Amino acid sequence: MPTERLSMRRIRDVLRLKFEAGLSDRVLATAVAISKGAVASYVSRARAAGLSWPLPAGMDDTALERRLFPGQPAPEAARPLPDWAAVERELRRRGVTRALLWQEYRAEQPDGFGYSWFCEAYDAWKSQVSPTMRQSHVGGEKVFVDFAGDTIGVIDPDSGEIWQAKLFVACMGASSLVFAEARASEGLAEWLGAHVNLFAALGGVPKFVVCDNLKSAVTNPDRHDPGLNRSYLEMATYYGTAILPARPGKPRDKAKVEQSVLLAERWILARLRNARFFSLAELNAAISALTAELNARLMRGFGASRAELFASLDVPALRPLRTPPYAFARWRRCRVGPDYHVEADGHWYSVPYGLIRQLLDVRIGEATLEVFHKGERVASHARVPNRRGHTTIPEHMPSAHRRHAQWTPARLLEEAGRIGPSAMALCDAVMAARPHPEQGFRTCLGILGLARSYGAVRLEAACARGVSIRARSVGSIRSILQNGLDRAFLDAEPERQPPPAHGNIRGGGYFH
């Protein structure tokens, strides 16, 4: 049975990581949790379609889908052994692989061992050396991140209550440089904010971020196909890095940060156990000083401090830091209601009415809200703090709704005044009788619409009768017109005509 094709959003990630980040198929397959064959297939299709990264401006998911939709083992031989210590050192250098080192080894030793034996023998050698060499990390390649299990108390200066701050810890793979920062919680906003501050402190961005399976980072902690939080993935895309979640139940995947967390708890939290802090800023100032002292310590077996190794190994390989810093935003999937609005934080925002009943992606930022359909932005609104309200853009409405929405009490009374004072008085009375004037709009529009059938003069007379009998409905005015009850008001004040000129009419002067 063929495997299911990835969504266009994930295929975009494959193309970005391949063409922009330059990842190998193997590493890319691990990053996006698909097979190498699938990676090669998508990349081949993109190249055949003449696509690279970035994609052409304005290309949505539908257009991209249309464009995309068609080792042998070396013989084992002989004797000379490689210098495994030299192999270990070379693997720490950027871009150096086991295959490349094996090829160089065979060039010097044509009768040397095959590639499979080379890899197995190297792994066996690593298992026998010092634990500090058990994992090899290329400079600037990985940073490991996690929250410490222990917390530290912060006193609320207003209430005097003590709340527990979380300690975010990060560790660079090659240099073991430690970054630590106190955060208010382990929520999504705090998690991403800690990453933004981490990259700012490093002065650049590593190629990979290795994280634990906490809910703020991983929505589906599956061993083979982990699902990343949409906002976390957006932040990684913004900075040009890739997220590699550790396998569930495999702490050795992030052994670096596990050790750094233990170090931070002993070197930072233990030293601050008797201190009192009244704000996060005050606490982080103390943490920063202790972290700088920790990174400046000379490490046994290396002859250098973490800060010195970071400057020599990681800094030259870090990617440039993008500015301005990433602005936090949440993503939600919303279905458009029959009134062409989507709900976010208790408020309703309009989208084009043609998208009714569609599932849309909503990006909720601090000041703006954006709505996307198949990767294309279809609406943008300023965030509104009040709940249970509506924000509607007139262009999103059908033409009939747009015309209806333009009516106001003042405009209705102005329109009624063109019929006559009685029509104006009746409409004013209808709106005054409702809790909200808007609730009488439809009644007033119905009354004014009777002019098309009966004429303005008769409608004005019917409205005069309606005012006198306190009528408040379209049906009452229509009944007056249908039964001719408006006639009395038409004849109430007949026009005065001058008398005809005739010889039998004597005139006023006759009596003088």
Buried (B, 14 or more C-beta within 10 A) or exposed (E): EEEEBBEBBBBBBBBBBBBEBEBEBEBBBBBBBBEBEBBBBBBEBBEEBEBEEEBEEEBBBEBBBEBBEEEEEBEEBEEEEBEBEEBBEBBBEEEBEBEEBBEBBBEEBEEBBBBEBBBEBBEEBBEEEEEEBEEBBBBBBBBBBBBBEBBBBBBEEEEEEEEEBBBBBBBBBBBBBBBBBBBBBBEBBBBBBBBBBBBEBBEBBBBBBBBBBBEBBBBEBBEEEBEBBBBBBBBBBBBBBBBBBBBEEEEEBBBBBBBBBEBBBEBBBEEBEEEEBEEBEBBBEBBBEBBEEBBEEEBEEEEBBBBBBBBEBBBEBBBEBEEEBBEBBBBBEBEBEEEBBBBBEEBBBBBBBEBBEBEBBBBBEEEEBBBBBBBEEBBEBEBBEEEEEEBBEEEBBEEEBBEEEEBEBEEBBEBBEEBBEBBBBBBBBBBEEEEEBEEBBEBBBBBBEBBEEBEBEBBBBBBBBBBEEEBBEBEBBBBBBEEEBBBEBBEEEEEEEEEEEEEEEEEEEEEE
